[in-house]
Amino acid sequence: MAIAAMTACIKDEVVSENREAISFGKAFVDNATKAADPSYGDNGVALEKFNVYGTVTGNVGSTIIYSGQEVTGSVGANVWSCTAVTQYWIKDADYSFAALVDAADVQLTDGLPSSFTYDATTQKDLLYATATAKGQAPGDNEPVDFTFNHLLAKAFFTFTNTDASANLTVADIQITGLGQNGTYTVGAAVPWAVKTTYTQGFGGATVAAGKSATNEFERMVLPGTYTLTVTFKINDDKGGQEQTATATIENQI
């Protein structure tokens, strides 16, 4: 009775010995991207839950088996738990899975996410993963592992102080024109469609004489091509007056 050892997506019920429950194994966050990871790593708050979608095709036809149920666990754990529903492997059937973190208004095509929305004012990371598997005989199925990809980019600015005799203080950096709301379409050549833009604060920076420094806050942004207006206040340590600077930047993020 190996069934008793399966902990992910298994309720307290008697399970027939000829069935094996689908379980979820390790969940990884792919950090080899240009995105920041403020919600799930960089700030010490690990990924603890995601929403799972899944379908099965084969001798059972085509059936939706997960439709956004919550799966909980921790990065590095061998087993993640789904208490909302229990599904079972079918030998020789084909399975497709998808998982999302912090997506909204998820639209499905054939049971799997085809588009979803995001609001950058939440400043949460947006993660997406897919996986496939073929059902094996009971006892031979492996847990479904997910490697999540970042769907957002991070924005920050580097200031270079060309004055070798003065330290600069940059404050109140404001960027106007970044995407606020957008829709992501799975598989599209240009997946992000930005709907609205907004102004986002980026803190400040202290730039030593003859050196470069980045601003205080890195921000999660919707990837896209933007015309941005950048404003900030700047002062030096020579006793000069604080000034306000404005620049326009054409940039692809």
C-alpha positions in Angstrom: 0.0 0.0 0.0 2.4 2.7 -1.3 -0.6 5.0 -1.6 -0.3 6.0 2.1 3.0 7.7 1.4 1.6 10.2 -1.1 1.0 13.4 0.7 0.4 16.0 -2.0 -3.2 16.4 -3.2 -4.4 13.5 -1.0 -7.4 13.8 1.3 -8.1 11.6 4.3 -9.9 8.9 2.5 -9.5 5.2 1.6 -7.7 4.8 -1.7 -7.9 1.7 -3.8 -4.6 -0.1 -4.2 -4.8 0.1 -8.0 -4.8 3.9 -8.0 -2.0 6.4 -7.3 -2.7 10.0 -6.5 -1.0 12.8 -8.5 1.5 14.6 -6.3 3.5 17.8 -6.7 7.2 17.7 -6.0 9.8 20.4 -6.0 9.1 23.9 -7.2 12.0 26.0 -8.4 12.2 29.7 -9.3 14.4 30.3 -12.2 16.7 33.2 -11.2 18.6 33.2 -14.5 16.4 36.0 -15.8 16.5 39.8 -15.9 13.7 40.0 -13.4 13.9 40.9 -9.7 12.4 38.5 -7.2 11.1 40.8 -4.4 8.3 38.5 -3.3 10.0 35.1 -3.6 13.6 35.2 -2.7 15.6 38.5 -2.7 13.7 39.9 0.3 13.8 36.6 2.2 10.1 35.7 1.6 10.1 32.3 -0.1 7.5 31.0 -2.5 4.8 29.3 -0.5 1.8 28.7 -2.8 0.7 28.7 -6.4 -2.4 27.9 -8.4 -2.4 24.7 -10.6 -4.2 23.9 -13.8 -4.2 20.5 -15.5 -5.7 18.3 -18.2 -5.5 14.7 -19.1 -6.0 13.1 -22.6 -6.0 9.5 -23.7 -8.4 6.7 -23.2 -10.5 8.9 -21.0 -11.0 11.5 -23.7 -9.9 15.0 -22.7 -10.7 16.0 -19.1 -9.8 19.1 -16.9 -8.4 17.8 -13.6 -7.2 21.1 -12.0 -8.7 24.5 -12.6 -6.7 26.9 -10.4 -6.7 25.0 -7.1 -4.1 26.3 -4.5 -1.0 24.2 -3.9 1.1 25.1 -0.8 4.6 24.2 0.3 8.1 25.8 0.4 10.9 26.1 -2.1 13.2 23.1 -1.8 10.6 20.8 -0.3 10.1 17.4 -1.9 6.3 17.6 -1.6 3.7 20.3 -2.1 0.1 19.9 -0.9 -3.2 20.4 -2.7 -6.0 19.8 -0.3 -8.9 21.1 -2.5 -9.0 18.1 -4.9 -7.5 14.7 -5.4 -6.7 13.4 -8.9 -5.2 10.0 -9.9 -2.7 8.9 -12.5 -4.1 6.9 -15.5 -1.7 4.6 -17.1 -0.6 5.7 -20.6 -2.7 8.9 -20.4 -1.0 12.2 -21.3 -1.0 15.1 -18.8 -0.4 18.8 -19.2 0.0 21.1 -16.2 0.5 24.8 -15.7 1.0 26.8 -12.5 0.7 30.6 -11.8 1.7 32.9 -9.0 0.0 36.2 -8.5 -1.9 36.3 -11.8 -5.4 37.7 -12.1 -8.3 37.3 -14.5 -7.0 34.0 -15.8 -8.5 32.9 -19.1 -8.4 29.3 -20.1 -8.2 27.5 -23.4 -8.7 23.7 -23.3 -8.4 23.9 -19.6 -5.0 25.6 -19.5 -4.1 29.3 -19.0 -4.1 31.2 -22.3 -4.0 34.8 -20.9 -4.0 36.6 -17.5 -3.5 40.1 -16.2 -1.2 41.9 -13.8 -1.2 45.2 -12.0 2.3 46.6 -11.3 1.2 48.7 -8.4 1.1 45.4 -6.3 4.9 45.0 -6.9 4.5 41.3 -6.5 6.5 39.0 -8.7 4.6 37.1 -11.5 5.6 33.5 -12.0 4.5 30.9 -14.6 5.5 27.3 -15.1 4.4 24.3 -17.3 5.0 20.6 -17.1 3.9 17.4 -18.9 3.8 13.8 -17.9 2.6 10.4 -19.1 0.7 8.2 -16.6 2.6 5.1 -15.5 1.5 2.0 -13.6 0.7 2.6 -9.9 3.9 3.0 -8.0 5.9 4.2 -11.0 4.7 7.8 -11.3 6.9 10.7 -10.3 5.7 13.9 -8.6 5.1 16.8 -10.9 7.9 19.3 -10.6 7.6 23.0 -11.7 10.3 25.4 -12.7 8.8 28.9 -12.5 9.8 31.7 -14.9 9.6 35.4 -14.1 7.2 37.2 -16.5 8.2 40.7 -15.3 11.3 42.8 -15.6 13.0 45.0 -13.1 13.8 48.6 -13.6 16.5 50.7 -11.9 18.8 53.6 -12.9 22.5 54.1 -12.7 23.8 57.6 -12.0 27.4 58.5 -12.9 29.1 61.4 -11.1 31.6 63.0 -13.5 32.7 65.5 -10.9 35.8 64.1 -9.1 35.6 66.7 -6.3 32.0 66.5 -5.1 29.6 63.9 -3.8 26.0 64.0 -5.2 22.7 63.2 -3.6 19.9 62.2 -5.8 16.4 62.2 -4.3 12.7 61.6 -5.2 13.2 59.8 -8.5 9.9 59.6 -10.3 9.3 57.7 -13.5 6.2 58.5 -15.6 5.0 56.2 -18.4 5.7 52.7 -17.1 3.1 50.1 -17.7 0.6 49.7 -14.8 -1.9 47.2 -16.1 -1.3 44.6 -18.8 -2.4 41.3 -20.3 0.0 38.4 -20.9 -0.9 36.1 -23.7 0.8 32.7 -23.5 2.7 31.8 -26.7 2.4 35.2 -28.3 5.4 36.7 -30.1 4.9 39.9 -28.0 3.2 38.4 -24.9 2.6 41.7 -23.0 -0.1 44.2 -24.0 0.1 47.2 -21.8 -3.3 48.9 -21.1 -2.5 51.8 -18.8 0.6 53.6 -17.5 1.4 55.3 -14.2 4.1 57.1 -12.2 6.4 55.1 -10.0 8.8 56.3 -7.3 12.3 54.8 -7.2 13.7 56.4 -4.1 17.1 58.1 -4.3 20.9 57.5 -4.6 24.1 58.7 -3.2 26.9 59.0 -5.8 30.4 59.5 -4.6 32.8 61.8 -6.5 33.8 60.2 -9.8 31.7 57.1 -9.1 28.5 55.5 -10.2 25.6 54.3 -8.1 22.1 52.8 -8.6 18.9 54.1 -7.1 17.4 52.9 -3.8 14.5 50.8 -5.0 14.3 48.3 -7.9 10.8 48.1 -9.2 8.9 45.3 -10.9 7.6 46.5 -14.3 5.7 45.1 -17.3 8.2 44.4 -20.2 7.7 46.7 -23.1 9.0 49.6 -25.2 8.4 52.9 -23.4 8.9 56.6 -23.7 9.6 57.6 -20.1 9.8 60.9 -18.3 12.3 60.8 -15.4 12.4 63.5 -12.8 14.6 63.8 -9.7 16.2 66.2 -7.3 19.9 66.6 -7.1 22.4 68.3 -4.8 26.1 68.2 -4.1 28.1 68.5 -0.9 29.7 71.9 -1.9 26.8 73.9 -0.5 24.9 74.4 -3.7 21.2 74.6 -4.0 19.1 71.5 -4.7 17.9 71.4 -8.3 15.2 69.4 -10.1 16.2 67.6 -13.3 14.0 66.1 -16.0 14.9 63.7 -18.8 13.0 61.7 -21.5 14.2 58.2 -22.1 13.2 55.8 -24.9 13.8 52.4 -23.6 12.9 48.8 -24.1 12.5 46.9 -20.8 
